[in-house]
Amino acid sequence: MPRAKLGTASSTDHGKSCPSECVNGLTQVNINDRWYYYSEIDPGLVPAAGDEDSAFIDVELVPRRVDYVLAPLLDKLAGPKNATLQANAMAGSKPFICHTPPLMICDPAESDPALDLALPANAGRQIQLKPPQSGGGAWAPGNYGLLALPDGSIGASDIEGALAAIEPEDCYTLDVSTAPGVKTNKVQNGINARFDLPGGLPNPAPDVINYPKDAEIAADPSVVLGSGNWDLDAYWDAKHGGTPPTALAGASRYQVYLYELGLEFARNGRQTSYPAGADLPAGFTLVSPAAAGVPEDPANPDDPDYDGVPSQPVAADGYARRLVEVAVLQCVADGVRGSHTYPTNGRYVELFITEAVDEEPAGGIYGEVVHELTTVNDPDFHANARLVR
């Protein structure tokens, strides 16, 4: 639990008093009330070292006098009419996320903290969600970026259905189970439901155009995380003619996608805020396209390399059809391999699917980092605080 909500206690000053103004919406908070933060409580209490590992909060209220509700009736009777009571409770967070496809990646920050996908500087970087069979390797032994469904199913057809669904059923909790194997054809069908390919599944996105890869990934299929450096100028000239609008200078693929759909958004470099809202975050500027302009090529109507206009009815979630929520696992620390259950620690990242899954090299899923998912920016991510004792 973020300690900033209550005060500045740390592992070395557990029990620091909390002033009344530090708990919004509550009154009669005694300055002698105390609270403690722990990263683990079973089998023993482990004090938290900071915000990142504060998983439980233990609140201890000073004794208070409580008047009995029936005190007026007790005036005529002998016996106490009030009592002094002390309260203590411990709570923890058990978040869950719904409507999420069965996808996972290993946390790049395990090898380099600067690669933490939650950092604003990493927005817009391309990542291989599921490496292609040729050139790319597995995320972990036996694991190629797939999760079991929340009900435990790891069948290829079930995973295909969940990948293709507009809103996958059920919800993932803090722990997820990996689904070993590549399941290439089923994964390809599930992701490509967004791209309106001939003979494919229904419900495409409103813009199904393929966007270029990051230069590093285009040059070397073994590269998992690109730099966000893609050829916007060449793309814009080929699809729209001329140079990109000034408002899109250095834009991410997701930002170009929103622009082509005629959707107003705000940007700060490759960081994106959509919907923009009335109050823009610090450093963000509003981008307002004059009109929608999805790339269209009548000579190649079924090829997302050329034509972005879908021929089938668009999916009910509209622009979000090309966004996916992906679990970020600590593959090294937790020894991820095969088919087992591992903690997510509530870490998910939203990615924009940059292109359809090709036949060759088979099975590669490519996405672009949008932002880390939190209970604030994703309505399907629920904090679910629970009372421990």
Sequence and secondary structure as in RCSB ss.txt:
>XXXX:A:sequence
MPRAKLGTASSTDHGKSCPSECVNGLTQVNINDRWYYYSEIDPGLVPAAGDEDSAFIDVELVPRRVDYVLAPLLD
KLAGPKNATLQANAMAGSKPFICHTPPLMICDPAESDPALDLALPANAGRQIQLKPPQSGGGAWAPGNYGLLALP
DGSIGASDIEGALAAIEPEDCYTLDVSTAPGVKTNKVQNGINARFDLPGGLPNPAPDVINYPKDAEIAADPSVVL
GSGNWDLDAYWDAKHGGTPPTALAGASRYQVYLYELGLEFARNGRQTSYPAGADLPAGFTLVSPAAAGVPEDPAN
PDDPDYDGVPSQPVAADGYARRLVEVAVLQCVADGVRGSHTYPTNGRYVELFITEAVDEEPAGGIYGEVVHELTT
VNDPDFHANARLVR
>XXXX:A:secstr
  GGGT    TTSTT    GGGSTT     TT EEEEEEE SSS EE  SGGG  EEEEE   EEEE TTHHHHT
TSSS SEEEE  EEEEEE  EEES  SBEEE GGGT GGG TTSGGGTT EEEEE  TTT   SBTTBSSBB  T
TS   HHHHHHHHH SS SSEE SEEEB  S  HHHHHHHHHTTTT TT  S   S        HHHHH TT  B
  S   HHHHHHHHTSS   GGGTT  HHHHHHHHTT  EEEETTEEESS  SS  TT EEE  SS      TTS
TT TTT    SS   TTGGGGGEEEEEEE TTTTT  SS EEE TT EEEEEE S   TTTTT EEEEEEEE  T
TT TTEE  EEE  
